[in-house]
Amino acid sequence: MQKSNYVRGLSFVAVTALLWGFLPILMKIALQEFSSGSIVWFRFTFAFVVLFLFLKFRKKHPESIIQSPPGFGILAGIFLAGNYYYFLKGVDVSSPSNAGILIQVAPVLLVFLGVVLFKERFNWRQGIGLAIAVVGFVLFYRDQSRQWGSEVYSETSAYMVAAAVLWAGYMVFQKKLSVVYEAHYLNLLVYGTAALVLIPAAIWTDFNNSNFGSWALMIFLGVNTLLAYGCLAEAVNHIPLWLISVVITLNPFITLVVMHILPIVAPDWVAPEVIGLWGYIGACTAICGVVMVLRKG
């Protein structure tokens, strides 16, 4: 592999990690003006419209997959809609850092589904990584249960586990379809399906009194969806999947750092995190364990 391609791939996946690191924080700010359902519906609708127009401009015939959608593609859209919705509910109930840490259950679940459904290998190093991740999650959960209260944090954890399960299911459907369909067609179908599924969750009055700043934030959240997945698709062409997974898994560190600084710089935007020493130790341990599970080389 050429060094230039390697650097290019790392650059693209770093952009994705950066965007996803800031994402839960921006969502928390958007929740001051919009409901969870309105935010996720707008993100998918915006992404669908922009991608459809882009493909139409490139004469890629985007309507072809809409006219004859594969069943797994529709299921992938339903699952990703649920993932986005429950992830944002978790951000709403607790905090961006909590969501960023707990959603790391998702790639671990995906590894297990790969073993069960696709007969992928699971070696002893990954087993050690899984044990380390479990210890980290337990430490983080215990710290945050004390900080937030067991009832509130149990609700948060339930939302994030649901989001993780749905994301793993979405990835399984995507993997099965990727051998037949190009990524941009699948993304278009997924975005469109998710936007339709989430119509009942949107609260239309949210959009009546929104100011310029609120709309700019919502548009950026829509752009985030397109840009993050676009960079991810480009990175796949240059570097191994395990390296992409490892870099992406590090994005909660970005969330933790920004959430430590932002309440000091702009206290009206987000409340400070309430994470104790053992919570930070647990978060770092969990992420390191997940990296070991994903690292197959």
C-alpha positions as CSV (number, residue, x, y, z in Angstrom):
1,M,0.0,0.0,0.0
2,Q,1.4,3.4,-1.0
3,K,2.2,5.8,1.8
4,S,0.3,8.6,0.1
5,N,-2.9,6.4,-0.1
6,Y,-2.4,5.4,3.6
7,V,-2.2,9.1,4.6
8,R,-5.2,9.9,2.5
9,G,-7.2,7.1,4.0
10,L,-6.3,8.1,7.6
11,S,-7.2,11.7,6.8
12,F,-10.6,10.8,5.6
13,V,-11.4,8.5,8.5
14,A,-10.0,11.2,10.9
15,V,-12.6,13.7,9.5
16,T,-15.4,11.1,10.2
17,A,-14.1,10.6,13.7
18,L,-14.0,14.3,14.3
19,L,-17.5,14.9,13.0
20,W,-18.9,12.0,15.1
21,G,-17.0,13.3,18.1
22,F,-18.7,16.7,17.9
23,L,-22.1,15.2,16.9
24,P,-23.6,14.3,20.3
25,I,-22.6,17.8,21.6
26,L,-24.3,19.6,18.7
27,M,-27.3,17.3,19.2
28,K,-27.5,18.3,22.9
29,I,-27.5,22.0,21.8
30,A,-30.2,21.4,19.2
31,L,-32.4,19.7,21.8
32,Q,-32.9,23.1,23.4
33,E,-35.0,24.1,20.4
34,F,-36.2,20.9,18.7
35,S,-37.5,17.5,19.9
36,S,-35.6,14.3,19.3
37,G,-38.0,13.2,16.6
38,S,-37.8,16.5,14.7
39,I,-34.0,16.5,14.7
40,V,-33.6,12.9,13.4
41,W,-36.4,13.3,10.8
42,F,-34.8,16.5,9.5
43,R,-31.3,14.9,9.3
44,F,-32.5,12.0,7.2
45,T,-34.8,14.2,5.0
46,F,-32.0,16.7,4.3
47,A,-29.5,13.9,3.6
48,F,-31.9,12.2,1.2
49,V,-32.8,15.3,-0.7
50,V,-29.2,16.5,-1.1
51,L,-27.9,13.0,-2.1
52,F,-30.8,12.5,-4.6
53,L,-30.2,15.8,-6.3
54,F,-26.4,15.1,-6.4
55,L,-26.9,11.7,-8.0
56,K,-29.5,13.2,-10.4
57,F,-27.0,15.9,-11.4
58,R,-24.4,13.2,-12.0
59,K,-26.9,11.3,-14.1
60,K,-26.7,8.3,-11.8
61,H,-30.5,7.5,-12.0
62,P,-31.2,7.6,-8.2
63,E,-34.8,6.7,-8.8
64,S,-33.9,3.2,-9.8
65,I,-33.4,1.8,-6.3
66,I,-36.4,3.7,-5.1
67,Q,-38.6,2.1,-7.7
68,S,-37.4,-1.4,-6.9
69,P,-36.1,-1.3,-3.3
70,P,-34.5,-4.5,-1.9
71,G,-36.2,-5.7,1.3
72,F,-33.0,-5.7,3.3
73,G,-32.5,-2.1,2.2
74,I,-35.8,-1.0,3.7
75,L,-35.0,-2.9,6.9
76,A,-31.6,-1.2,7.0
77,G,-33.4,2.2,6.8
78,I,-35.8,1.2,9.6
79,F,-33.0,0.0,11.8
80,L,-30.9,3.1,11.3
81,A,-33.9,5.4,12.0
82,G,-34.3,3.6,15.3
83,N,-30.6,3.9,16.0
84,Y,-30.6,7.6,15.4
85,Y,-33.7,8.1,17.4
86,Y,-32.7,6.1,20.5
87,F,-29.1,7.6,20.4
88,L,-30.6,11.1,20.6
89,K,-33.0,10.1,23.4
90,G,-29.9,8.9,25.3
91,V,-28.2,12.3,24.7
92,D,-31.4,14.0,25.8
93,V,-31.8,12.1,29.1
94,S,-28.1,12.3,30.1
95,S,-25.2,13.9,28.3
96,P,-23.1,13.8,25.0
97,S,-20.2,11.9,26.7
98,N,-22.5,9.3,28.1
99,A,-23.9,8.6,24.7
100,G,-20.5,8.5,23.1
101,I,-19.1,6.0,25.5
102,L,-22.1,3.7,25.8
103,I,-22.7,3.5,22.0
104,Q,-19.3,1.7,21.8
105,V,-21.3,-1.4,22.7
106,A,-22.4,-1.3,19.0
107,P,-19.1,-2.3,17.3
108,V,-18.6,-5.1,19.9
109,L,-22.1,-6.5,19.0
110,L,-21.2,-6.3,15.3
111,V,-18.1,-8.4,15.9
112,F,-20.2,-11.1,17.5
113,L,-22.8,-10.9,14.7
114,G,-19.9,-11.3,12.2
115,V,-18.8,-14.5,14.0
116,V,-22.3,-16.0,14.2
117,L,-23.7,-14.9,10.7
118,F,-20.5,-14.6,8.6
119,K,-18.3,-17.2,10.3
120,E,-15.6,-14.6,11.0
121,R,-12.7,-15.4,13.4
122,F,-12.7,-14.3,17.0
123,N,-9.2,-14.8,18.5
124,W,-7.9,-14.8,22.1
125,R,-6.6,-11.2,21.9
126,Q,-10.1,-10.1,21.0
127,G,-11.4,-12.1,24.0
128,I,-9.0,-10.3,26.3
129,G,-10.2,-7.0,24.7
130,L,-13.8,-7.9,25.4
131,A,-13.1,-8.6,29.0
132,I,-11.3,-5.3,29.4
133,A,-14.2,-3.5,27.7
134,V,-16.7,-5.1,30.1
135,V,-14.7,-4.0,33.1
136,G,-14.5,-0.5,31.7
137,F,-18.2,-0.3,31.0
138,V,-19.0,-1.5,34.5
139,L,-16.8,1.1,36.1
140,F,-18.3,3.8,33.9
141,Y,-21.8,2.7,34.6
142,R,-21.3,2.6,38.4
143,D,-19.8,6.1,38.4
144,Q,-22.5,7.6,36.3
145,S,-25.3,5.8,38.2
146,R,-24.1,7.6,41.3
147,Q,-23.8,10.9,39.5
148,W,-27.2,10.8,37.7
149,G,-29.2,8.4,39.9
150,S,-29.8,4.8,39.1
151,E,-33.2,5.3,37.6
152,V,-32.2,8.0,35.1
153,Y,-29.0,6.2,34.2
154,S,-30.8,2.9,33.7
155,E,-33.1,4.7,31.2
156,T,-30.1,6.2,29.4
157,S,-28.4,2.8,29.2
158,A,-31.6,1.2,27.8
159,Y,-31.8,3.8,25.1
160,M,-28.1,3.4,24.1
161,V,-28.2,-0.4,24.2
162,A,-31.3,-0.3,21.9
163,A,-29.4,2.1,19.6
164,A,-26.4,-0.2,19.6
165,V,-28.4,-3.3,18.7
166,L,-30.2,-1.4,15.9
167,W,-27.0,-0.1,14.5
168,A,-25.4,-3.6,14.5
169,G,-28.5,-4.9,12.6
170,Y,-28.3,-2.1,10.1
171,M,-24.6,-3.0,9.4
172,V,-25.5,-6.6,8.8
173,F,-28.1,-5.6,6.2
174,Q,-25.6,-3.2,4.6
175,K,-23.0,-5.9,4.4
176,K,-25.4,-8.3,2.7
177,L,-26.4,-5.7,0.2
178,S,-23.0,-4.1,-0.5
179,V,-22.0,-7.0,-2.8
180,V,-24.9,-6.1,-5.1
181,Y,-25.5,-2.4,-4.8
182,E,-23.2,0.7,-4.7
183,A,-22.9,2.6,-1.4
184,H,-24.5,5.8,-2.6
185,Y,-27.6,4.0,-3.8
186,L,-28.0,2.1,-0.5
187,N,-27.5,5.3,1.5
188,L,-30.2,7.0,-0.6
189,L,-32.7,4.2,0.1
190,V,-31.7,4.1,3.8
191,Y,-32.1,7.9,4.2
192,G,-35.4,7.9,2.4
193,T,-36.8,5.0,4.3
194,A,-35.7,6.5,7.6
195,A,-37.2,9.9,6.8
196,L,-40.6,8.2,6.1
197,V,-40.5,6.1,9.2
198,L,-39.7,9.1,11.4
199,I,-42.6,11.3,10.1
200,P,-44.8,10.5,13.1
201,A,-42.0,11.3,15.5
202,A,-41.5,14.9,14.1
203,I,-43.2,17.8,15.9
204,W,-43.9,20.3,13.1
205,T,-44.4,23.2,15.5
206,D,-40.7,22.9,16.3
207,F,-39.9,24.5,13.0
208,N,-42.3,27.5,13.3
209,N,-40.3,29.8,15.7
210,S,-36.7,28.7,15.0
211,N,-34.2,31.4,14.4
212,F,-31.3,31.6,11.9
213,G,-28.8,30.0,14.4
214,S,-31.1,27.0,15.1
215,W,-31.7,26.4,11.4
216,A,-27.9,26.6,10.7
217,L,-27.3,24.0,13.4
218,M,-29.9,21.7,11.9
219,I,-28.5,22.1,8.4
220,F,-25.0,21.3,9.8
221,L,-26.4,18.1,11.4
222,G,-27.8,17.1,8.0
223,V,-24.4,17.9,6.4
224,N,-22.7,15.9,9.1
225,T,-24.6,12.8,8.0
226,L,-23.6,13.2,4.4
227,L,-20.0,14.2,5.0
228,A,-19.2,11.7,7.7
229,Y,-20.4,8.7,5.7
230,G,-18.9,10.1,2.5
231,C,-15.4,10.3,4.1
232,L,-15.9,6.9,5.6
233,A,-16.7,5.4,2.1
234,E,-13.6,7.1,0.7
235,A,-11.4,5.8,3.5
236,V,-12.4,2.2,2.8
237,N,-10.7,2.5,-0.6
238,H,-7.3,3.3,1.0
239,I,-6.8,1.6,4.4
240,P,-7.9,-1.6,6.1
241,L,-11.3,-1.9,7.7
242,W,-9.9,-2.8,11.1
243,L,-7.9,0.5,11.1
244,I,-11.0,2.5,10.2
245,S,-12.9,0.8,13.0
246,V,-10.1,1.6,15.5
247,V,-9.9,5.3,14.5
248,I,-13.7,5.7,14.6
249,T,-13.9,4.1,18.1
250,L,-11.6,6.9,19.4
251,N,-14.2,9.6,18.7
252,P,-15.6,9.6,22.3
253,F,-12.2,11.0,23.4
254,I,-13.0,14.0,21.2
255,T,-16.4,14.3,22.9
256,L,-14.9,14.1,26.4
257,V,-12.3,16.8,25.7
258,V,-14.7,19.2,24.0
259,M,-17.2,18.7,26.8
260,H,-14.5,19.6,29.3
261,I,-13.8,22.9,27.5
262,L,-17.1,24.0,26.1
263,P,-19.0,24.6,29.3
264,I,-16.2,27.0,30.4
265,V,-16.1,28.9,27.1
266,A,-19.9,28.9,26.4
267,P,-21.7,27.9,29.6
268,D,-25.1,28.7,28.0
269,W,-24.7,26.0,25.4
270,V,-24.3,22.8,27.4
271,A,-24.1,21.9,31.1
272,P,-20.7,20.5,32.4
273,E,-20.3,16.8,32.4
274,V,-20.6,15.0,35.8
275,I,-18.0,12.3,35.5
276,G,-15.9,11.3,38.4
277,L,-12.4,9.9,38.4
278,W,-13.5,6.3,38.2
279,G,-15.9,7.3,35.3
280,Y,-13.0,8.6,33.3
281,I,-10.9,5.5,34.1
282,G,-13.8,3.3,33.1
283,A,-14.4,5.2,29.8
284,C,-10.7,4.9,28.8
285,T,-10.7,1.3,29.8
286,A,-13.8,0.5,27.8
287,I,-12.6,2.3,24.7
288,C,-9.2,0.5,24.8
289,G,-11.0,-2.8,25.2
290,V,-13.2,-2.1,22.2
291,V,-10.2,-1.2,20.1
292,M,-8.6,-4.6,21.1
293,V,-11.8,-6.4,20.0
294,L,-11.9,-4.6,16.7
295,R,-8.1,-5.0,16.0
296,K,-7.8,-8.3,14.3
297,G,-4.3,-7.9,12.9
